[in-house]
Amino acid sequence: MASWEGVNEFVVVAEMGSFTQAAERLHTSVANISRRVLQLEERLGIKLLLRTTRKVSLTEAGMLYYQQCKVLVDGLLQAEQAITQIQHTPSGKIKVTAPVTYGEQKIAPLLHDFLLLYPQLELELVLTNQKLDLIDQGIDLAIRLGQLEDSSFIARKLSDRRLYVCASEDYLAQYGTPYALSELTRHSCLIGTHDHWRFKEHQQSRSIKVSGRIRCSSGMVLLDAALKGMGLAQLPDYYVTEPLAQGRLVEVLATFRDDREGVWALYPQNRHLSTKVRLLVDHLTQHLSL
């Protein structure tokens, strides 16, 4: 901006009492310093410096102008230092949204670890299975699961997510074990948000419509129903890893499992990716991909 041109050079000359020393401090030439200060005086229409062969001193107007400009220059320097510090030491508030169960089990503990690394950060975590509007809600980062819909957001994959079709031994003993996708039509399926389950067959994605007596948007509810022998459930790994290891559930149709599901970090592309968000995404990627 034109009104700032020459101000910093003038302040340094006033402090150093010399064009030569001011040029050394600002890593430029004496001619450039002299030209910028002269242009400043011409723009203001008043003489700020008295120049002699031995030294440079301030006029009365120059002293008044220096006192005011010194405050501004110091403020600008502090602002630049604050920005630099933010780049290296994240601070302020960061708002994140994630699905409820995955957020509770996976995201929240990692966010707590992240806050321990950066004590000047504040966190607001919104756990919901609804896809909130990032712009309207002022959300810095959203965690999304599964296959992404086309959107105007920038997405970064944090890790893979696997879906398992499982049932209890009691259910399989009573109704049989399915070995082909076509057999799903004769089974009672525990349905979540969608009544189409995704699979991979002959390297191609397939979507199979399922039906059953129970429909619920909560994975924990479907898990409980599966454990009680009420049907087949297709659930993400973080629900069923432990029951599978304990033998309380049995995986079926494993050869058709679609491993192209993902865990994604989304943020608006019209926002500059701040240092704190970038560091958080790196932190989540590092730990979720283990």
SVG drawing of the C-alpha trace seen along z (x, -y; Angstrom):
<svg xmlns="http://www.w3.org/2000/svg" viewBox="-39 -21 70 97">
<polyline fill="none" stroke="black" stroke-width="0.4" points="0.0,0.0 1.4,-3.4 1.0,-5.1 3.4,-2.5 6.1,-3.0 9.2,-4.4 7.9,-4.3 10.0,-1.4 13.1,-2.9 12.5,-6.2 12.1,-4.6 15.3,-2.7 17.2,-5.8 15.8,-7.7 16.9,-5.0 20.4,-4.5 21.1,-8.2 22.7,-7.1 21.6,-6.1 24.6,-3.8 23.8,-1.9 20.1,-1.8 21.0,-0.2 23.2,2.4 20.4,3.2 17.8,3.6 20.2,5.4 19.8,2.9 21.7,0.0 22.1,-3.5 20.7,-4.8 17.5,-2.8 17.1,-4.0 17.6,-7.6 15.2,-7.3 12.4,-5.8 12.7,-8.3 12.8,-11.2 9.6,-9.9 8.0,-9.7 8.8,-13.3 7.5,-14.4 4.3,-12.5 3.8,-14.1 4.9,-17.5 7.2,-18.1 10.9,-17.5 11.4,-14.8 15.2,-14.5 18.1,-17.0 21.0,-15.6 24.6,-16.7 27.9,-15.1 28.4,-13.8 24.9,-12.7 21.2,-12.6 18.8,-14.1 15.0,-14.5 13.1,-17.7 10.3,-18.6 7.8,-17.1 10.1,-14.1 10.2,-13.4 6.4,-13.5 6.1,-11.3 8.7,-8.9 6.9,-8.5 3.6,-7.6 5.2,-5.3 7.4,-3.5 4.2,-2.2 2.8,-1.0 6.0,0.6 6.4,2.4 2.8,3.6 3.4,4.9 6.4,6.8 4.5,8.3 1.7,9.3 4.3,11.0 5.9,12.8 2.4,14.0 1.7,15.4 5.0,17.1 4.5,18.6 1.0,19.9 2.6,21.7 5.0,23.5 2.9,23.6 -0.8,24.2 -3.3,22.4 -6.9,21.4 -10.0,23.5 -10.4,26.4 -13.9,27.9 -14.2,31.5 -17.1,33.7 -17.2,37.5 -19.7,40.4 -20.7,41.3 -19.3,44.7 -16.2,44.3 -15.6,40.9 -15.9,42.4 -13.7,45.4 -11.1,44.1 -11.1,40.3 -11.7,38.9 -8.6,40.7 -6.4,39.4 -7.7,35.9 -6.9,36.0 -3.4,37.1 -3.1,34.2 -4.2,31.7 -1.5,33.0 1.0,32.3 -0.3,28.7 -1.6,27.3 -2.6,24.0 -5.3,25.7 -9.0,25.9 -11.2,28.6 -14.9,28.8 -15.9,32.3 -19.3,32.9 -20.3,36.6 -23.2,37.2 -24.2,39.6 -25.7,36.8 -23.5,35.1 -23.3,31.6 -22.7,28.6 -19.1,27.7 -19.4,24.1 -22.6,23.3 -21.4,25.0 -17.9,23.5 -16.3,27.0 -12.6,27.2 -12.5,30.9 -15.0,33.7 -14.4,37.4 -16.4,39.4 -16.6,43.2 -17.2,45.4 -17.4,44.4 -17.4,40.6 -20.1,38.8 -19.0,36.2 -18.6,32.9 -16.8,29.6 -14.7,30.6 -11.1,31.7 -10.7,35.3 -7.7,37.1 -7.8,40.8 -6.8,41.5 -7.0,45.3 -8.9,48.3 -12.2,49.5 -13.4,53.0 -17.0,54.3 -17.6,57.7 -20.8,59.8 -21.2,61.7 -23.6,63.8 -23.6,65.8 -23.0,69.6 -26.5,70.2 -28.0,68.3 -25.8,70.1 -26.6,73.5 -30.3,72.7 -30.5,71.0 -27.3,72.2 -24.1,70.4 -24.4,68.4 -21.6,69.0 -22.9,67.0 -24.3,63.5 -27.5,64.8 -28.2,66.7 -28.6,63.4 -32.2,63.3 -33.2,66.2 -31.6,64.7 -32.8,62.3 -30.4,59.3 -30.0,56.6 -30.2,53.4 -28.5,50.2 -28.8,46.8 -28.9,48.5 -30.7,51.6 -28.0,52.4 -24.8,54.1 -21.6,53.6 -19.4,56.4 -16.7,57.2 -17.1,60.1 -14.7,60.8 -12.9,57.5 -16.2,55.6 -18.2,53.8 -21.7,55.2 -24.6,53.8 -27.0,56.4 -30.5,55.4 -31.2,57.1 -34.2,57.4 -34.9,58.4 -37.0,57.7 -34.7,55.1 -33.6,51.8 -31.6,49.3 -29.1,46.5 -27.0,47.6 -24.2,50.1 -24.2,51.0 -27.8,52.0 -27.2,54.1 -24.2,55.7 -26.3,56.7 -28.9,58.2 -26.3,60.2 -24.8,61.5 -28.2,62.6 -28.7,64.7 -31.2,62.4 -29.7,62.3 -26.7,61.4 -25.1,58.0 -22.7,56.1 -20.6,54.0 -17.3,52.1 -14.2,53.7 -14.2,51.5 -17.5,53.0 -16.7,56.7 -13.0,57.2 -13.3,58.3 -16.4,60.5 -14.8,62.2 -11.6,62.9 -13.6,64.2 -15.7,66.5 -18.9,64.8 -19.4,63.9 -18.5,65.8 -17.6,64.0 -19.3,65.2 -18.9,64.3 -15.3,63.2 -14.2,63.7 -16.7,61.1 -15.5,58.4 -15.0,55.0 -11.8,53.6 -12.1,50.2 -14.0,48.6 -12.1,45.7 -11.9,43.3 -11.6,39.8 -10.8,36.3 -12.8,33.6 -12.3,29.8 -13.6,27.0 -11.5,26.3 -12.2,22.6 -10.4,22.4 -6.7,22.2 -5.6,25.3 -4.3,23.9 -1.3,25.3 -3.4,26.8 -5.7,28.6 -2.8,29.9 -1.0,31.1 -4.2,32.8 -4.7,34.6 -1.1,35.8 -1.6,37.0 -4.7,38.9 -3.2,40.4 -0.1,41.6 -2.1,43.4 -5.1,44.6 -3.0,46.2 -1.1,48.4"/>
</svg>
